[in-house]
Amino acid sequence: MESQKKVLILTLYPYAGGVLTMTQQMIQLLRERHYSVSLAYYTSYNLAPDLSVPSWQLLFKTPQYRQTTVLEDVPAYEIGVYFPELEYTRYLSSAIWSEVIQQHDYLVVVSGNILPANPAIALNKPCLAWIATPYLADKQDRAKHYPWYRRWLDTWLDTPWCLALEKQVLQNAKTLVLSHYTAKQIQEIQPKAQLTRMPMPIDANLFFPAATHVLQGRIGFSGRFDDPRKNIQLLFAALKLCREQGLNVTLALIGAKVDKQAKLQQEAEALEIAPYIEFLGERPRQALGEFYRSLDVFVMPSHQEGLGIAALEAMACGCPIISTTCGGPEEFVKTGKNGFLVDFTPQNMARAIRILLENQSLYDSMRHYALKTIQENYSESSVKQIFWDIFAKTFTDQQ
């Protein structure tokens, strides 16, 4: 009997967010065809100081890795590096990466950007990557909040090195991108990139609408709202305007760890909107459908999104979407049909919220079109066909 083929997914530490959702989807796809799936990812020095070697320990230790289990039943390799003070080093090939990679038959990368594919490319191994965004778009908002010494390292070392590495890896990896928006950005960085659009499929067993929905003045957002890229302050400002204009509206937020919510709660209190916001912490993906069905409208205030997976999940549950013109959502949010695209001013975001919450017939029409958008463009069957076609072309012994 032929042994089960092993697939290694090179990814990020499995923390809540879009990459985790993509990783879970990839695991499901591969297991449906009976592949044995493991994950491998750099684990930060803060989480695993025993694995990496900072500059002051160079003479005393070497990087290590350890095996563990994540996401209930998925084997995983936690990888350490030299110089964890730098971002660039977490993407470099090493003896550890080589040892882990050589134990597997196929290499798949699931990440925000392409850089985690480098250990495979450096070993001349074929790999198939599924990414959301270019390197700079993925980090520029977070970088503004670095301490001064980290900003210095980022400006003079990490960013130049990572940008050069990004071009090199994009030229050599077969790459699936979440949206046309991401494809265009990647093509500008590396015209020789081998790109195929593969959006996130929406699981109809998890994300489906209620039979009917009566407006109740509840808007929401799901995602790592403590991440500066999510721009949650814009949503706070829009909520404040709506309340001041007499609209009885509340906001529910899911996606950030409780210990990271304190600063945002303080900001809400300063704006005098804290009584109208529910901070619900993290929730497993299986619970998100119920959350989306409890909302009237899903609002995405982000500075940048490669696609906007949470917005698609909310649409599948019957939510019209209000989104900034932040990239990925411009592909599926059609103003006046299934929601509104707005600029980055709280006035226009508040206006869109009012229009939807004050007109049940318009809301019902947009709700219907939101469901139609998902059914026609983000079905699991169409996405699976894209993936397995590219998988076969990448790993020729599958043909």
N, C-alpha and C positions, 0 to 999 in steps of 0.2 A: 504494500500500500504506500502511495506517495506521501512523503511527509508534508505537513502543513507549512506553506510558505510564510516567512516572517517579514513583516513590514515595520520599519522604524519611522515614527513621525517625529521629526525635529521641530520643536515648537518653543513656546514660552512657558514659564512657570504657570501652572493651571489655576490662575486667579480669575475671578468673575470678569466678564467682558466679552467683546465680540470674538476675540481669538479663541477663547475657551469654547464658545458656541460653535465656531467653525471646527475646532478640534473634535468636539463630541460628534458633530455631523460626519467628519471624516472617519472616525472610529466605526460609526454605524455602517457607513458605506462599505468599508473594507471587511467588516465582520459578516456582512450579508453574503459575501462571497467566500467566507470561511478562511480568511487570512488571519494569522496570529499577529496581533498589533501591540507594539510597545511605544512608549514616548521617551524622548530624551530632551533635556533642556538645561541651560545654565541656571544654577540656583544662586541667588545673590548672597554676598558675604554676610549681610544682616540676618538672613534666614539660616545659613549653614556656614559659619566661620571655620569649621573643621575641613571644609572641602577646598577652599581657595587659598592662595598664597599672596597676601599683600606685600608691598615693597619692604616693610620692616621685618618680614619673616623669610626672605629669600634664601638665607643661609641655613635655615633650620627645617624646611619641609618642602614637599612637592604637592601639586594638585592631586586631588582624589575624586573618586565618584562613588556613589552608592546606589543600590537598587532598592526600590520601594514599590508601593502600590498606591495609585491615585484613582479618583473618580470611581471608587468602590472596587473595581476589579481589573484595572489596567496596569500592567507592569510598567515601571518607569525608571529611568536612569537620571539621577541628579548629578550634574557635572560641575566641577570646580575649575578655576583658571588661575594663571598668574596675573598679578596686577588687577584685582577686581575694582580698584579705584577708577579704572578707565572703562568706558563702555566698549570700546573697540575690541578689547581682548576677549570678550565673551563670544565673539563670532569667529575667532581664529581656530584653525585646525590644530590638533594636538595629538599626542600619543593616546590620551584617554578617548578622544573622539574617534580616532582610528580603531581602537580596540572595540568600542561599542558598535560602530558602524559595520565592521567586518563580520559581526555576528548575525547580520540580517540580509535578507535577499533583495529587498526593495526599500528605497528611501523616498519619503514624502515629507514635504515641509509645509507647515501651517503656521502662519505668523502675520503680524501686522505688516512688516516689510520683508524684503527678500534676504536680509543678511544672515539669518540662521541657517540658510542653505550652504553657506561657505564651507563648513567642514566636509560636506559631501563633494562639492565642486573641487576643493583642494586635493581630494583623493581621486579625482577623475571618475567619480561614480555618477551614473545617471540618476537624476532626481527630478521629481515633479513637485513644484511649489504652488501653493494656493495662498495668495496674499491680498491685503486690503488696500494698501496705500504705499507711496514712496517713503523713503527714510525720513526726509525732513518734515513732510506733512504729518508723519506719525509722532514727532517729538517736539515740534517748535513751540507749542504752548507750554508744555511741561518745562522746557529749558528756561523759560523766562522766570521760573520760580526756583531755580537752582540757587544754592548759596554761592557767594562770589568765587570761591576757589573752584567749585565745580563748573561754573560758567567759563572760567579761564581755561580749564582743561578741555571743556567742550569746544570752545572757539578755536583753540590752537592745536589740539590733538584729535579728539574724538570725531568731530564733524568732518574735517578734511579727510581723515583716514577712512571713515565710514562711507563717505560719498564716493571715494575712489573704489572702494571694495564693492559698493552697490553696482556700479557700472560693470565691473568685471563679472560679478555673479549673474547679473541679468543677461549678459551675453551668452552665458553657458548653461543656464537652467531653463527647462521648459516651465512656463509660468502661467498659472490660472489666476485671473484677476476678478474681483467681485463685481466690477462695474465698468462701463465705457469711460466714465470719468477717470478711474484709476488707470485704465489702459492708455488713455491719452497722456496722462502725466508720466507714466513709465516710458512711453515711446519718446517723449521729449528728452528724457534722461539717457536712454540707451536705444537708439533707433534699430539696433540689431536684436533687441529682445524678442523672444519667441512667446507671443502672448495669445491666450484664448480667454474669452470672458466666460466665467462660470459663477453666477450669482449664488447666494445662499438659498437652498430650497427650504420651503416652509412646511413643517410637519403638520398635516391636517388633523392628525390624531391629538395633537397638543393644542393647536391654535385654530379655533373655530368660533363662529359667532353665536350669541344667544339668539333665540327665535325672534325676539323683539327687543327694542331698547328705547326707553323713555328718558329724555334728557333730565339730568339731576345736578348739573353744575360741577362735575368732577373731571379735572384734567390730570394728566400724569406723564411721567417719564421713567424709563427703565434703562439703567446703564451705570457706569462708574462715575456718578455725578460729582465725586470729589476730584476727578481729573479736570485740570483747567481747560482741556480741549472741548469738554462738554458744555462749557460756558453757561453754567446753571444760573449765574447771576442775572443773565438776560431774562430768563424765565421768572425769576423772583421779581424783577422790575415790572414785567408785564402783568404778573399777578397783582402787584400793588396797584397798578393803574386800573385794572378791572374792578378791584374792590372799591377804589376811590370813585369810580364812575357808577357804582351801585349794582354791579353784577355779583350775584351770590355764587361765587366760584371757589372751589378748594383744589389743592394740589397734592398729589400723592407721588412719592419718590421711592424707587426701589433700586438697589444696586451697589451701595457703598457700605463698607463695614461700619459697625456702630461707632468704633473708636475714631473714625475719620469724618464723622458727621458733625462733630462739635463746632468747628469753625463755621460751617454753613448754617447751623442752628443759631449761632450768635448773629450772623448776618441777617437772618430772617427776623430775629428779635429786634435788631436795630431798625429794620424797615417796617416794623409793627405788623408783620404778616405771619408770624410764627403760629398763631392759633388756627390758621387756615392751611397749614402744611402738615402732612403726615410723612414722617421719616420712617420708612418701613424696613430699613436695613437690607441685608441680602436675602434672596429667596432662591430655591432651586429652580432650574428651568421648567420643571414639571408643574410648578405653581404659577408660572407667569401668565398662562392663558386665562386663569380665573381673574388675575389682576387686570389684564387688558380688558376683559369683558365688563369689569366694574367701572371703566372709564367712559366718559363721553368722547374725549379727544385726547390723542397722544401728541405731545409737543416736543420737538427736537430743536434745542437752541444752539447746537454745536457750532464751533468755528470751522471744523472740518470733519467729514465722515467719508470713508472709502465706499461705503454702501449705506449703512443704517439698518442693521439687521433687526434691532428692536422695533423700529418703525414698521418694517414688513410684518413682523409677528403681530403687532397691534392691528394692522390693517386686516390680517387674516381673521382677527377676532371682531371685526366690524368697526374699528375706530378710524374715522377720518384723521388725517395727519396735518399738523401745522409744523413746518420746518423752515429753518433758515436756508439760504442758498449756499449750502456748505459742501457741495460736491455730489456725493452718491445719491442722496434723496431726490435730487433734481431729475434723476432717471425715472422715478416712479410716482412722485407727487405731482399731480396735475391740478393747477390752481383752478378752483371753481368746479372741479369734477370729483376728486377724492380728498380734497384738502386745500391747503394754501401754502405756497412758497412766499416767504417774507424776507425783508432785509434784516439787518442786525439792530434795529431800533425797537425798544419796548412798545412804542406807540403803535407800530404796525402789527406787532405780534398780538398785542392786546385787542386791537381792532378785529383781527382774524378770529380770535377766541370768542369775542362778543357775537360776531356774525353767525358762527356755528351754534353757539349755545342759546341764541334767541330765536332760532328759526327751525322748528322741528321738521317741516317738510323739506327744507334744503338739507338738513342733517341726514334725513332718511335717504335722500337721493345720493349724497356723498358716501354714505355707509354702503349702499348697494354697489357703487362704482369701486370703492375700496376693495370689496370682496372679489369683484370681477377682475381687478388688476392682479391680485394674487393668483387666482385660478388660471389666468391666461398666460402669466409670465414667470411664475415662481413655483411651479409644481415640482414635486420630487422626481417624477419620471423623466422630465426633460433635462433636469440637472444631472441625474445619474447617467444618462446617455452621453452627455458631454464629457463627464469624468472618465468613464470607462473607455471611450474612444481615445482620449489623450493618454490615459494610463497604458493602453496597448502600444501606442506609438512611442512612448518613452521607454518602456521596458519590452524590448522586441520579442522576448521569449513568450510573451502573452498572446502574440498574434497567431 
